[in-house]
Amino acid sequence: MANESSARNIVGQGTTIKGDIELNGDFRIDGQITGSIKSGGKIVVGTTGEVLGDIHCQTADISGHIKGVLKANELVSLKADSLFEGELYTARISIEVGAKFNGKCQMTEDTNQGHERKKT
């Protein structure tokens, strides 16, 4: 039987999801998600991917667009094509030349201590 934490989930290009998602495994987003994502694994947002909402994960590899609060316990990598708008809480960050970052960044070992986003 496969280990649940090794599960890989994909939202393909052209797919739109509205709602909150919670999972234990890795998650790749090439489509659009409006809502919060909570993952015990790695979040990958491809160049065509867009997340409008909050994300909490172990690591994040971003090439697409995120607008919201991103909390990553370990590492966030913003690739050259990425656009990040919002608040970022992480232990480590890597930003490639060409990445667009508009917002606030707090580097902390405990992402649970970060600001809680107000619901509107």
C-alpha positions as CSV (number, residue, x, y, z in Angstrom):
1,M,0.0,0.0,0.0
2,A,1.3,3.4,-1.0
3,N,2.3,5.9,1.7
4,E,-0.3,8.6,1.9
5,S,2.3,11.4,2.3
6,S,3.9,10.4,-1.0
7,A,0.7,11.0,-2.9
8,R,1.0,13.5,-5.8
9,N,-2.0,15.6,-6.7
10,I,-2.3,17.7,-9.9
11,V,-4.7,20.5,-11.0
12,G,-4.1,20.7,-14.7
13,Q,-4.0,23.7,-17.0
14,G,-7.5,25.0,-17.8
15,T,-9.0,23.6,-14.6
16,T,-10.5,26.0,-12.0
17,I,-11.3,25.0,-8.4
18,K,-13.1,27.2,-5.9
19,G,-12.9,26.0,-2.3
20,D,-10.4,25.0,0.4
21,I,-8.1,22.0,-0.1
22,E,-6.3,20.0,2.5
23,L,-3.9,17.2,1.7
24,N,-0.9,15.3,3.1
25,G,1.0,14.8,-0.1
26,D,2.6,16.9,-2.8
27,F,0.5,19.2,-5.0
28,R,1.2,20.6,-8.4
29,I,-1.0,23.5,-9.7
30,D,-1.1,24.4,-13.4
31,G,-4.7,25.6,-13.3
32,Q,-6.4,28.1,-11.1
33,I,-7.4,27.7,-7.4
34,T,-9.5,30.3,-5.4
35,G,-9.4,29.2,-1.8
36,S,-6.9,28.1,0.8
37,I,-4.5,25.1,0.5
38,K,-3.0,23.2,3.4
39,S,-0.5,20.6,2.6
40,G,1.9,18.4,4.6
41,G,4.1,18.2,1.5
42,K,5.5,20.3,-1.3
43,I,3.4,22.8,-3.3
44,V,4.5,23.5,-6.9
45,V,2.8,26.3,-8.9
46,G,3.6,26.0,-12.6
47,T,4.0,28.9,-15.0
48,T,0.3,28.7,-15.9
49,G,-0.8,28.1,-12.3
50,E,-2.6,30.7,-10.1
51,V,-3.6,30.6,-6.5
52,L,-5.8,33.3,-5.0
53,G,-5.8,32.4,-1.4
54,D,-3.7,31.3,1.5
55,I,-1.2,28.4,1.4
56,H,0.4,26.5,4.3
57,C,2.9,23.8,3.3
58,Q,6.4,22.3,4.0
59,T,8.1,23.7,0.8
60,A,6.9,25.8,-2.1
61,D,8.3,26.0,-5.7
62,I,6.6,28.9,-7.4
63,S,6.7,29.7,-11.2
64,G,3.2,31.1,-11.5
65,H,1.0,33.6,-9.6
66,I,0.1,33.6,-5.9
67,K,-2.0,36.3,-4.2
68,G,-2.4,35.7,-0.5
69,V,-0.5,34.5,2.5
70,L,2.1,31.8,2.0
71,K,3.5,30.0,5.0
72,A,6.1,27.4,4.3
73,N,7.8,25.6,7.1
74,E,11.1,25.0,5.2
75,L,11.8,26.7,1.9
76,V,10.1,28.9,-0.7
77,S,11.6,29.2,-4.2
78,L,10.4,32.0,-6.4
79,K,11.4,31.2,-10.0
80,A,12.1,33.8,-12.7
81,D,8.5,33.7,-14.1
82,S,6.8,34.0,-10.7
83,L,4.6,36.7,-9.4
84,F,3.9,36.8,-5.6
85,E,1.6,39.3,-4.0
86,G,0.9,39.2,-0.3
87,E,2.6,38.0,2.9
88,L,5.3,35.3,3.0
89,Y,6.4,33.4,6.1
90,T,9.2,30.9,5.7
91,A,12.5,29.7,7.3
92,R,14.4,30.0,4.0
93,I,13.8,31.8,0.7
94,S,15.3,31.7,-2.8
95,I,14.4,34.4,-5.3
96,E,15.6,34.1,-9.0
97,V,16.3,37.1,-11.1
98,G,13.1,38.2,-12.8
99,A,10.7,37.0,-10.1
100,K,8.2,39.7,-9.0
101,F,7.6,40.0,-5.2
102,N,5.2,42.6,-3.9
103,G,4.4,42.3,-0.3
104,K,5.9,41.4,3.1
105,C,8.4,38.6,4.0
106,Q,9.1,37.4,7.5
107,M,11.7,34.7,7.9
108,T,11.0,32.6,10.9
109,E,11.5,29.0,12.0
110,D,7.8,28.8,13.2
111,T,5.4,29.8,10.4
112,N,2.5,29.3,12.9
113,Q,3.6,32.5,14.7
114,G,3.0,34.6,11.5
115,H,0.1,37.0,11.1
116,E,-3.3,35.4,10.6
117,R,-5.1,36.9,7.6
118,K,-8.4,38.5,8.3
119,K,-11.4,37.0,6.5
120,T,-13.5,39.5,4.5
